[in-house]
Amino acid sequence: MKRFALAMIAVFFFFGCGQQPATQEEVVIETFEIAELISNPMEYEEQEIRIEGIISHICRHSGEKMRVAEIDGEGLSILVMLGDFAPQFNPEFEGQEVILTGVLKTTIQNIDALNEEHVHGEDGEDCDHEGEEHAHEEGHDDCESTQEAIAKMKAAGIDPDIAAHIEITSFEIK
């Protein structure tokens, strides 16, 4: 009976230790300086990034966004859209350090200038719609990407004003 019990213990030990769950490769997300993201937003557009900073402001009106400032540096900050994490933030977090991960997104602040600069007709004269609604063939509505909109703006002689923000996917308050 002792031999049977020892054999059973050995079998359980063997199978228990041999069946370890497969481990997933840990994805390392690079940490960026806020100044770098602001100065070169198109380089990081749609990439998952990580930043460390100080929560400088949490929107009291909607509670859906906040600004995170550099810990050291020139005091630059970036807009963070909280999404599903909004209920977990409150104004008491202002001034605290945060580590957050998210996807960098860009918007062109002066995209309407592209519609203002358009022309219609073969003679190239400026369009005069006198306030009527009009779908612009040359406008940003046709652009499939931020890159395409920027190219159209540059071709029209307009310097695009590109702003970056982060859509948060995880965070840790220090």
N, CA, C and O of each residue as an XYZ file, in Angstrom:
696
protein
N       0.812     -1.183      0.000
C       0.000      0.000      0.000
C       0.865      1.259      0.000
O       0.538      2.264     -0.632
N       2.004      1.169      0.747
C       2.912      2.316      0.769
C       3.466      2.595     -0.621
O       3.590      3.745     -1.042
N       3.798      1.511     -1.323
C       4.361      1.679     -2.660
C       3.337      2.313     -3.595
O       3.680      3.166     -4.414
N       2.103      1.902     -3.474
C       1.053      2.468     -4.312
C       0.876      3.961     -4.027
O       0.740      4.757     -4.956
N       0.878      4.335     -2.763
C       0.731      5.744     -2.379
C       1.910      6.566     -2.888
O       1.720      7.667     -3.405
N       3.128      6.039     -2.744
C       4.320      6.745     -3.250
C       4.278      6.875     -4.769
O       4.658      7.908     -5.320
N       3.820      5.834     -5.435
C       3.718      5.882     -6.894
C       2.707      6.945     -7.329
O       2.940      7.671     -8.295
N       1.601      7.032     -6.623
C       0.578      8.035     -6.947
C       1.108      9.453     -6.718
O       0.843     10.351     -7.518
N       1.842      9.652     -5.645
C       2.427     10.965     -5.365
C       3.410     11.337     -6.473
O       3.427     12.476     -6.940
N       4.225     10.375     -6.887
C       5.193     10.617     -7.958
C       4.483     10.969     -9.259
O       4.921     11.867     -9.977
N       3.393     10.272     -9.571
C       2.629     10.545    -10.798
C       2.039     11.961    -10.747
O       2.149     12.704    -11.721
N       1.420     12.340     -9.634
C       0.848     13.683     -9.495
C       1.933     14.752     -9.595
O       1.735     15.791    -10.225
N       3.063     14.493     -8.977
C       4.178     15.439     -9.015
C       4.681     15.605    -10.448
O       4.921     16.724    -10.903
N       4.839     14.492    -11.150
C       5.343     14.516    -12.520
C       4.403     15.284    -13.443
O       4.836     16.159    -14.193
N       3.126     14.954    -13.384
C       2.170     15.622    -14.269
C       1.886     17.055    -13.833
O       1.640     17.920    -14.674
N       1.916     17.310    -12.553
C       1.667     18.667    -12.056
C       2.765     19.628    -12.434
O       2.481     20.784    -12.751
N       4.003     19.196    -12.413
C       5.126     20.069    -12.740
C       5.369     20.151    -14.231
O       5.908     21.149    -14.708
N       4.994     19.145    -14.968
C       5.276     19.126    -16.392
C       4.293     19.934    -17.214
O       4.605     20.267    -18.358
N       3.143     20.261    -16.704
C       2.104     20.959    -17.444
C       2.053     22.424    -17.057
O       1.095     22.867    -16.423
N       3.060     23.171    -17.426
C       3.063     24.606    -17.127
C       2.411     25.347    -18.276
O       2.617     24.993    -19.437
N       1.630     26.367    -17.972
C       0.962     27.117    -19.038
C       1.987     27.821    -19.919
O       3.045     28.255    -19.463
N       1.635     27.918    -21.192
C       2.514     28.623    -22.124
C       2.550     30.094    -21.749
O       1.513     30.701    -21.481
N       3.720     30.650    -21.732
C       3.856     32.062    -21.384
C       3.850     32.887    -22.657
O       4.426     32.498    -23.673
N       3.198     34.015    -22.586
C       3.180     34.923    -23.716
C       4.421     35.800    -23.671
O       4.933     36.127    -22.601
N       4.890     36.171    -24.849
C       6.019     37.079    -24.882
C       5.564     38.426    -24.343
O       4.509     38.938    -24.721
N       6.363     38.986    -23.468
C       6.028     40.279    -22.907
C       6.371     41.358    -23.924
O       7.500     41.437    -24.410
N       5.394     42.175    -24.235
C       5.595     43.253    -25.185
C       6.174     44.445    -24.434
O       5.606     44.914    -23.447
N       7.298     44.918    -24.915
C       7.936     46.073    -24.297
C       7.519     47.311    -25.081
O       7.753     47.403    -26.286
N       6.912     48.245    -24.397
C       6.475     49.487    -25.021
C       7.461     50.573    -24.633
O       7.726     50.806    -23.453
N       7.993     51.230    -25.643
C       9.027     52.229    -25.419
C       8.454     53.467    -24.727
O       7.353     53.921    -25.040
N       9.234     54.003    -23.773
C       8.854     55.222    -23.077
C       9.417     56.413    -23.837
O      10.595     56.434    -24.193
N       8.566     57.406    -24.083
C       8.960     58.594    -24.829
C       8.861     59.836    -23.959
O       8.093     59.882    -22.998
N       9.645     60.833    -24.312
C       9.533     62.150    -23.696
C       8.357     62.867    -24.349
O       8.131     62.725    -25.550
N       7.619     63.625    -23.573
C       6.474     64.365    -24.097
C       6.923     65.326    -25.191
O       6.250     65.451    -26.214
N       8.050     66.007    -24.992
C       8.564     66.955    -25.983
C       8.798     66.281    -27.334
O       8.537     66.877    -28.379
N       9.284     65.053    -27.315
C       9.545     64.311    -28.547
C       8.242     64.009    -29.286
O       8.178     64.140    -30.508
N       7.209     63.606    -28.554
C       5.924     63.289    -29.176
C       5.270     64.525    -29.771
O       4.657     64.459    -30.837
N       5.401     65.652    -29.081
C       4.797     66.897    -29.554
C       5.532     67.430    -30.784
O       4.907     67.932    -31.719
N       6.860     67.319    -30.777
C       7.627     67.888    -31.882
C       7.611     67.020    -33.140
O       7.820     67.540    -34.236
N       7.373     65.724    -33.014
C       7.339     64.817    -34.165
C       6.117     63.894    -34.117
O       6.276     62.674    -34.151
N       4.916     64.442    -34.040
C       3.752     63.572    -33.830
C       3.501     62.584    -34.958
O       3.035     61.475    -34.700
N       3.791     62.948    -36.190
C       3.512     62.051    -37.307
C       4.411     60.811    -37.285
O       4.043     59.766    -37.822
N       5.569     60.928    -36.673
C       6.493     59.798    -36.583
C       5.926     58.687    -35.684
O       6.274     57.517    -35.840
N       5.060     59.063    -34.751
C       4.536     58.105    -33.770
C       3.034     57.881    -33.899
O       2.448     57.177    -33.076
N       2.401     58.461    -34.908
C       0.956     58.346    -35.088
C       0.521     56.885    -35.141
O       1.120     56.070    -35.843
N      -0.529     56.568    -34.390
C      -1.137     55.232    -34.316
C      -0.233     54.191    -33.652
O      -0.530     52.998    -33.711
N       0.860     54.618    -33.026
C       1.736     53.682    -32.321
C       1.393     53.663    -30.843
O       0.962     54.669    -30.280
N       1.588     52.512    -30.222
C       1.398     52.415    -28.777
C       2.653     52.970    -28.117
O       3.768     52.537    -28.407
N       2.456     53.922    -27.236
C       3.571     54.598    -26.581
C       3.347     54.610    -25.070
O       2.260     54.304    -24.579
N       4.395     54.968    -24.360
C       4.342     55.053    -22.894
C       4.992     56.368    -22.509
O       6.029     56.734    -23.062
N       4.388     57.087    -21.560
C       4.981     58.316    -21.047
C       4.909     58.334    -19.532
O       4.095     57.644    -18.918
N       5.774     59.134    -18.951
C       5.721     59.431    -17.526
C       5.618     60.935    -17.408
O       6.293     61.668    -18.130
N       4.773     61.398    -16.500
C       4.614     62.835    -16.331
C       3.812     63.152    -15.093
O       3.546     62.294    -14.251
N       3.436     64.417    -15.011
C       2.634     64.908    -13.889
C       1.278     65.338    -14.423
O       1.195     66.074    -15.405
N       0.232     64.884    -13.784
C      -1.116     65.285    -14.195
C      -1.269     66.769    -13.851
O      -1.328     67.144    -12.680
N      -1.332     67.603    -14.887
C      -1.421     69.044    -14.648
C      -2.861     69.541    -14.635
O      -3.154     70.578    -14.040
N      -3.757     68.814    -15.285
C      -5.162     69.245    -15.300
C      -6.059     68.067    -15.671
O      -5.741     67.295    -16.576
N      -7.172     67.937    -14.970
C      -8.223     66.991    -15.334
C      -9.477     67.800    -15.600
O      -9.890     68.603    -14.764
N     -10.081     67.594    -16.755
C     -11.252     68.372    -17.164
C     -12.393     68.169    -16.166
O     -12.845     67.047    -15.939
N     -12.840     69.251    -15.589
C     -13.933     69.190    -14.626
C     -15.291     69.218    -15.318
O     -16.297     68.816    -14.733
N     -15.321     69.685    -16.546
C     -16.582     69.778    -17.276
C     -17.055     68.396    -17.734
O     -18.155     67.964    -17.388
N     -16.221     67.710    -18.512
C     -16.629     66.405    -19.029
C     -15.964     65.251    -18.288
O     -16.521     64.156    -18.213
N     -14.778     65.492    -17.742
C     -14.028     64.438    -17.076
C     -13.444     63.413    -18.033
O     -12.964     62.362    -17.607
N     -13.484     63.717    -19.327
C     -13.045     62.755    -20.330
C     -11.622     62.969    -20.812
O     -11.133     62.197    -21.636
N     -10.945     64.000    -20.318
C      -9.581     64.269    -20.770
C      -8.772     64.917    -19.661
O      -9.305     65.452    -18.689
N      -7.460     64.846    -19.849
C      -6.556     65.488    -18.902
C      -5.302     65.902    -19.654
O      -5.093     65.500    -20.798
N      -4.482     66.698    -19.015
C      -3.185     67.070    -19.573
C      -2.113     66.498    -18.667
O      -2.219     66.561    -17.443
N      -1.071     65.936    -19.285
C       0.062     65.391    -18.558
C       1.285     66.197    -18.984
O       1.594     66.306    -20.170
N       1.977     66.764    -17.984
C       3.145     67.610    -18.237
C       4.430     66.847    -17.970
O       4.450     65.851    -17.247
N       5.503     67.345    -18.575
C       6.825     66.766    -18.355
C       7.196     66.877    -16.880
O       6.814     67.835    -16.207
N       7.933     65.902    -16.386
C       8.429     65.967    -15.015
C       9.582     66.958    -14.957
O       9.627     67.827    -14.086
N      10.501     66.820    -15.886
C      11.609     67.756    -16.038
C      11.504     68.326    -17.443
O      10.947     67.686    -18.335
N      12.020     69.486    -17.637
C      12.002     70.024    -18.992
C      11.370     71.390    -19.042
O      11.402     72.155    -18.078
N      10.789     71.678    -20.202
C      10.260     73.011    -20.483
C       8.816     73.196    -20.037
O       8.230     74.249    -20.289
N       8.236     72.214    -19.391
C       6.854     72.324    -18.941
C       5.837     72.016    -20.022
O       4.670     72.389    -19.903
N       6.267     71.342    -21.071
C       5.339     70.969    -22.137
C       4.366     69.918    -21.618
O       4.683     69.154    -20.706
N       3.168     69.893    -22.218
C       2.176     68.903    -21.816
C       1.486     68.347    -23.045
O       1.540     68.928    -24.129
N       0.833     67.205    -22.852
C       0.103     66.557    -23.934
C      -1.293     66.206    -23.446
O      -1.494     65.871    -22.278
N      -2.243     66.286    -24.349
C      -3.623     65.946    -24.050
C      -3.773     64.429    -24.009
O      -3.238     63.723    -24.864
N      -4.503     63.934    -23.014
C      -4.766     62.499    -22.873
C      -6.275     62.314    -22.820
O      -6.951     62.881    -21.962
N      -6.791     61.520    -23.739
C      -8.213     61.200    -23.754
C      -8.398     59.957    -22.890
O      -7.773     58.925    -23.137
N      -9.256     60.057    -21.880
C      -9.376     58.997    -20.879
C     -10.271     57.836    -21.295
O     -10.080     56.719    -20.815
N     -11.225     58.066    -22.158
C     -12.099     56.988    -22.622
C     -12.767     56.258    -21.470
O     -13.363     56.888    -20.596
N     -12.672     54.939    -21.463
C     -13.307     54.109    -20.431
C     -12.679     54.296    -19.053
O     -13.253     53.872    -18.051
N     -11.499     54.931    -18.991
C     -10.819     55.136    -17.715
C     -11.299     56.404    -16.996
O     -10.907     56.641    -15.854
N     -12.131     57.215    -17.637
C     -12.568     58.491    -17.062
C     -13.109     58.371    -15.632
O     -12.761     59.206    -14.796
N     -13.940     57.379    -15.311
C     -14.458     57.295    -13.942
C     -13.370     57.048    -12.889
O     -13.607     57.259    -11.699
N     -12.187     56.606    -13.310
C     -11.117     56.307    -12.365
C     -10.261     57.527    -12.042
O      -9.365     57.448    -11.201
N     -10.527     58.653    -12.701
C      -9.758     59.879    -12.474
C     -10.639     60.933    -11.828
O     -11.837     61.019    -12.095
N     -10.012     61.737    -10.967
C     -10.712     62.870    -10.378
C      -9.704     63.999    -10.168
O      -8.498     63.757    -10.184
N     -10.179     65.219     -9.972
C      -9.281     66.372     -9.839
C      -8.243     66.248     -8.720
O      -7.228     66.945     -8.746
N      -8.480     65.380     -7.749
C      -7.502     65.195     -6.667
C      -6.185     64.605     -7.176
O      -5.169     64.686     -6.485
N      -6.189     64.012     -8.379
C      -4.970     63.440     -8.957
C      -4.036     64.510     -9.530
O      -2.873     64.227     -9.819
N      -4.539     65.733     -9.694
C      -3.695     66.788    -10.247
C      -2.464     66.979     -9.365
O      -2.563     67.037     -8.139
N      -1.301     67.075    -10.014
C      -0.041     67.226     -9.302
C       0.659     65.909     -9.022
O       1.814     65.908     -8.595
N      -0.011     64.788     -9.253
C       0.592     63.475     -9.008
C       1.268     62.955    -10.273
O       0.867     63.269    -11.394
N       2.305     62.150    -10.056
C       2.998     61.526    -11.182
C       2.179     60.351    -11.697
O       1.516     59.648    -10.935
N       2.243     60.156    -13.014
C       1.506     59.081    -13.661
C       2.393     58.435    -14.725
O       3.185     59.104    -15.388
N       2.243     57.144    -14.867
C       2.844     56.413    -15.979
C       1.657     55.915    -16.789
O       0.780     55.237    -16.254
N       1.623     56.245    -18.070
C       0.493     55.779    -18.859
C       0.939     55.248    -20.200
O       1.967     55.641    -20.751
N       0.128     54.343    -20.703
C       0.333     53.740    -22.012
C      -0.898     54.069    -22.834
O      -2.013     54.115    -22.315
N      -0.687     54.297    -24.116
C      -1.805     54.601    -24.989
C      -1.355     54.658    -26.433
O      -0.195     54.397    -26.754
N      -2.292     55.003    -27.296
C      -2.030     55.120    -28.716
C      -1.989     56.601    -29.061
O      -2.903     57.353    -28.723
N      -0.911     57.018    -29.743
C      -0.774     58.418    -30.126
C      -1.634     58.683    -31.352
O      -1.558     57.966    -32.349
N      -2.441     59.710    -31.263
C      -3.321     60.135    -32.358
C      -2.957     61.568    -32.726
O      -2.414     62.312    -31.909
N      -3.263     61.944    -33.964
C      -2.994     63.311    -34.400
C      -4.254     63.918    -35.005
O      -5.116     63.214    -35.531
N      -4.337     65.227    -34.916
C      -5.389     65.980    -35.591
C      -4.740     67.209    -36.214
O      -3.757     67.744    -35.700
N      -5.307     67.637    -37.324
C      -4.827     68.851    -37.976
C      -5.751     69.970    -37.524
O      -6.934     69.992    -37.865
N      -5.194     70.900    -36.752
C      -5.994     71.962    -36.157
C      -6.567     72.935    -37.187
O      -7.663     73.461    -36.997
N      -5.836     73.177    -38.273
C      -6.282     74.168    -39.253
C      -6.737     73.524    -40.565
O      -6.529     74.096    -41.635
N      -7.350     72.350    -40.495
C      -7.791     71.637    -41.688
C      -8.834     72.428    -42.471
O      -8.938     72.268    -43.687
N      -9.599     73.269    -41.802
C     -10.610     74.075    -42.502
C      -9.976     75.029    -43.507
O     -10.633     75.440    -44.464
N      -8.711     75.387    -43.306
C      -8.023     76.260    -44.256
C      -7.924     75.591    -45.618
O      -7.845     76.289    -46.629
N      -7.926     74.274    -45.680
C      -7.879     73.569    -46.954
C      -9.139     73.844    -47.758
O      -9.067     74.035    -48.972
N     -10.280     73.866    -47.107
C     -11.536     74.181    -47.795
C     -11.604     75.651    -48.205
O     -12.184     75.981    -49.239
N     -11.023     76.520    -47.410
C     -11.040     77.952    -47.729
C     -10.178     78.277    -48.933
O     -10.417     79.275    -49.614
N      -9.177     77.448    -49.207
C      -8.236     77.705    -50.291
C      -8.631     77.032    -51.603
O      -7.923     77.179    -52.600
N      -9.743     76.299    -51.627
C     -10.065     75.533    -52.827
C     -10.558     76.432    -53.958
O     -10.987     77.560    -53.718
N     -10.495     75.930    -55.193
C     -11.005     76.621    -56.385
C     -11.861     75.639    -57.166
O     -11.672     74.426    -57.078
N     -12.808     76.178    -57.934
C     -13.665     75.366    -58.791
C     -13.582     75.893    -60.212
O     -13.242     77.055    -60.437
N     -13.888     75.050    -61.144
C     -13.955     75.473    -62.543
C     -12.613     75.408    -63.231
O     -11.564     75.297    -62.596
N     -12.676     75.482    -64.548
C     -11.475     75.371    -65.359
C     -10.637     76.637    -65.330
O      -9.426     76.585    -65.545
N     -11.270     77.774    -65.065
C     -10.525     79.029    -65.092
C      -9.735     79.277    -63.810
O      -8.945     80.219    -63.741
N      -9.943     78.433    -62.789
C      -9.164     78.538    -61.559
C      -9.599     79.663    -60.646
O      -8.883     80.009    -59.706
N     -10.767     80.244    -60.908
C     -11.243     81.331    -60.056
C     -11.669     80.783    -58.707
O     -12.114     79.641    -58.590
N     -11.522     81.629    -57.685
C     -11.972     81.225    -56.358
C     -13.470     81.006    -56.365
O     -14.205     81.667    -57.099
N     -13.898     80.102    -55.566
C     -15.299     79.737    -55.445
C     -15.998     80.744    -54.532
O     -15.471     81.102    -53.479
N     -17.180     81.198    -54.935
C     -17.933     82.124    -54.093
C     -19.321     81.536    -53.884
O     -20.180     81.625    -54.761
N     -19.539     80.929    -52.707
C     -20.815     80.271    -52.433
C     -21.744     81.125    -51.594
O     -22.879     80.726    -51.335
N     -21.292     82.273    -51.171
C     -22.102     83.207    -50.387
C     -22.854     82.520    -49.261
O     -24.064     82.690    -49.114
N     -22.120     81.734    -48.461
C     -22.675     81.151    -47.246
C     -23.448     79.867    -47.412
O     -23.900     79.302    -46.416
N     -23.622     79.370    -48.651
C     -24.392     78.146    -48.820
C     -23.567     76.915    -48.457
O     -22.340     76.925    -48.556
N     -24.253     75.860    -48.037
C     -23.592     74.597    -47.735
C     -23.065     74.012    -49.034
O     -23.741     74.054    -50.062
N     -21.852     73.465    -48.985
C     -21.265     72.919    -50.204
C     -20.268     71.831    -49.856
O     -19.434     72.013    -48.969
N     -20.344     70.714    -50.539
C     -19.368     69.633    -50.343
C     -18.179     69.924    -51.243
O     -18.322     69.952    -52.466
N     -17.029     70.136    -50.666
C     -15.835     70.522    -51.418
C     -15.102     69.308    -51.951
O     -14.708     68.417    -51.199
N     -14.924     69.289    -53.278
C     -14.199     68.190    -53.894
C     -12.738     68.176    -53.445
O     -12.119     67.116    -53.364
N     -12.201     69.337    -53.158
C     -10.796     69.441    -52.786
C     -10.604     69.441    -51.273
O      -9.474     69.591    -50.808
N     -11.640     69.282    -50.513
C     -11.560     69.411    -49.058
C     -11.006     68.186    -48.366
O     -10.648     67.194    -49.000
N     -10.944     68.279    -47.041
C     -10.373     67.211    -46.226
C     -11.294     66.010    -46.095
O     -10.862     64.954    -45.633
N     -12.542     66.147    -46.488
C     -13.466     65.025    -46.361
C     -13.049     63.845    -47.223
O     -13.398     62.703    -46.923
N     -12.302     64.108    -48.298
C     -11.854     63.046    -49.198
C     -10.587     62.366    -48.704
O     -10.214     61.320    -49.235
N      -9.926     62.914    -47.723
C      -8.644     62.389    -47.265
C      -8.857     61.120    -46.452
O      -9.688     61.072    -45.545
N      -8.088     60.096    -46.797
C      -8.194     58.832    -46.089
C      -7.244     58.752    -44.902
O      -7.371     57.856    -44.068
N      -6.295     59.678    -44.817
C      -5.335     59.646    -43.723
C      -4.860     61.060    -43.414
O      -5.040     61.988    -44.202
N      -4.252     61.189    -42.251
C      -3.665     62.476    -41.883
C      -2.554     62.823    -42.860
O      -2.394     63.986    -43.228
N      -1.787     61.831    -43.282
C      -0.694     62.065    -44.234
C      -1.231     62.666    -45.534
O      -0.641     63.600    -46.078
N      -2.342     62.136    -46.029
C      -2.929     62.641    -47.268
C      -3.416     64.082    -47.092
O      -3.227     64.914    -47.979
N      -4.033     64.373    -45.961
C      -4.493     65.738    -45.697
C      -3.320     66.710    -45.639
O      -3.400     67.823    -46.158
N      -2.232     66.284    -45.007
C      -1.042     67.136    -44.918
C      -0.481     67.398    -46.309
O      -0.098     68.526    -46.620
N      -0.431     66.373    -47.144
C       0.078     66.532    -48.510
C      -0.775     67.525    -49.297
O      -0.244     68.368    -50.020
N      -2.104     67.424    -49.156
C      -2.994     68.355    -49.856
C      -2.794     69.780    -49.346
O      -2.810     70.732    -50.127
N      -2.607     69.922    -48.040
C      -2.403     71.263    -47.475
C      -1.098     71.867    -47.977
O      -1.057     73.035    -48.365
N      -0.040     71.077    -47.969
C       1.259     71.582    -48.439
C       1.196     71.949    -49.917
O       1.787     72.944    -50.335
N       0.481     71.150    -50.709
C       0.329     71.454    -52.132
C      -0.424     72.771    -52.334
O      -0.196     73.481    -53.313
N      -1.319     73.087    -51.400
C      -2.078     74.340    -51.472
C      -1.330     75.500    -50.807
O      -1.847     76.615    -50.737
N      -0.108     75.235    -50.317
C       0.684     76.294    -49.689
C       0.274     76.590    -48.255
O       0.546     77.677    -47.745
N      -0.375     75.638    -47.601
C      -0.836     75.823    -46.223
C       0.051     75.002    -45.300
O       0.277     73.817    -45.545
N       0.550     75.621    -44.249
C       1.376     74.916    -43.263
C       0.446     74.259    -42.243
O      -0.220     74.960    -41.481
N       0.387     72.910    -42.216
C      -0.538     72.248    -41.293
C      -0.116     72.395    -39.824
O       1.060     72.271    -39.483
N      -1.095     72.658    -38.982
C      -0.886     72.752    -37.536
C      -1.336     71.417    -36.938
O      -2.531     71.171    -36.772
N      -0.359     70.556    -36.618
C      -0.658     69.194    -36.179
C      -0.561     69.107    -34.664
O       0.453     69.480    -34.074
N      -1.618     68.616    -34.043
C      -1.639     68.431    -32.593
C      -1.689     66.937    -32.291
O      -2.316     66.159    -33.010
N      -1.019     66.558    -31.219
C      -0.990     65.156    -30.803
C      -1.792     64.975    -29.521
O      -1.842     65.873    -28.680
N      -2.413     63.822    -29.379
C      -3.042     63.434    -28.119
C      -2.905     61.925    -27.965
O      -2.616     61.212    -28.926
N      -3.110     61.462    -26.774
C      -2.975     60.033    -26.472
C      -4.325     59.488    -26.044
O      -5.009     60.076    -25.207
N      -4.699     58.364    -26.626
C      -5.879     57.638    -26.167
C      -5.365     56.556    -25.215
O      -4.714     55.603    -25.641
N      -5.660     56.712    -23.947
C      -5.084     55.887    -22.875
C      -5.578     54.436    -22.957
O      -6.746     54.171    -23.241
N      -4.645     53.503    -22.696
C      -5.002     52.081    -22.627
C      -4.685     51.483    -21.257
O      -5.250     50.454    -20.887
N      -3.783     52.119    -20.498
C      -3.496     51.704    -19.118
C      -2.761     52.830    -18.408
O      -2.188     53.714    -19.045
N      -2.784     52.787    -17.070
C      -2.097     53.824    -16.310
C      -1.744     53.313    -14.925
O      -2.265     52.307    -14.442
N      -0.828     54.059    -14.308
C      -0.442     53.797    -12.918
C      -0.124     55.134    -12.269
O       0.720     55.878    -12.767
N      -0.789     55.446    -11.169
C      -0.494     56.655    -10.407
C       0.648     56.309     -9.456
O       0.578     55.318     -8.730
N       1.686     57.119     -9.461
C       2.845     56.842     -8.602
C       2.631     57.403     -7.211
O       3.500     57.266     -6.349
